[in-house]
Amino acid sequence: MSALSFLYSQLFVEPPVPTHDFQGQTVIITGSNRGIGFEAARHLLRLNVSRLILAARSAEKGQIAADTLEQLTGRSGVIQVEELDMANQESVQEFATRMEMCRIDAVLLNAGIYTHDFVWADNHESTLTVNVINTFLLAILLLPALRRSSKTWVIQPCISFVASDRHVMYDLPEWKTQNTFQVLNDRQQARMHERYPISKLLEILLARAMAKQLDSNPPNGTSNIIVNSFTPGYCTSGLIENVHGITGFALWLLSKATARTTEVGGRTLVAAIAQGDKSHGKYLNDGHIDESALSPFVRSQEGILAMEKLWEELMEILEQKRPGIGLLLSPVP
């Protein structure tokens, strides 16, 4: 997506208000106590979702969000608040364990951070940990519950990664190094003003790799779990609170001129889990499947090679966190 395409989308395209009926369904939203995650939750309650699992770093803030949503929508007894700290692998694994026996129709992996500060979390730079590594740790750990849900209720569960259209700004030359994550974890080489869009580029590449992995190990000859990624566009939220200097000022100005409201951004989250299997392995923009909005790098042969290499590196990291995790990508016969 070019700068002109971005501006056109922000200024002249408004994602439609979702109308899909979620009656009977259970949806998980990470990072759901504020911003577009909160607004997606409000839409889902309006659309008859039967169970809404709000995963938030602070259980207290999650409960405040739940209480507010109940007051706004008049729906009670639907929301379940769960504590989930995406910067902590133990919290991620404990959350996944609590979800093992739940029906899960969709997972919106919305939690993320945007910071210019190089901070170590879970043995990696914090943006990589939260936006990429632990996000995929959670996605893979939830696969058994998603497969069980698929078989028991005859559904196609969906995992959606909230990415960013700003991934188009960088081509990730680090992928050609011996170990990309090791280079990105080097404080001396880190370009933190680029780290957020780079993390979202990684997320898109790895989401496509995960979809490909599930396709190569399908039960009964067909993949029964949908994986996609999407951009909500640039939305008003607290995401840029830790962005400093000229970049922070530029983003503040951009938000004043072009940002969507959080409510409009929330529509795109709901759209991502309402597309069905046609969205598997795809990228959505403005609430619709739009592969043309991907960067030329992602769509190139070089991007495919980078995707495959990064997936291998990611799985090595995740195997250290949870030995045997790779086996979860293959269904149990």
Buried (B, 14 or more C-beta within 10 A) or exposed (E): BEEEBBBEBBEEBBBEEBEBEBEEBBBBBBBBBBBBBBBBBBBBBBBBBBBBBBBBBBBEBBBBBBEBBBEEBEBEEBBBBBBBBBBBBEBBBBBBEBBEEBBBBBBBBBBBBBBBEBEEBBEBBBBBBBBBBBBBBBBBBBBBBBBBBBEEBEBBBBBBBBBBBBBBBBBBEBBEEEEBBEBBBEEEEBEBBBBBBBBBBBBBBBBBBBBBBBBEEEBEEEBBBBBBBBBBBBBBBEBBEEBEEEBBEEBEEBBEEBBBBBBBBBBBBBBBBBBEBEBBBBBBBBBBBBEEBBBEBBEEEBBBEBBEBBBEBBBEBBEEBBEEBBEBBBBEE
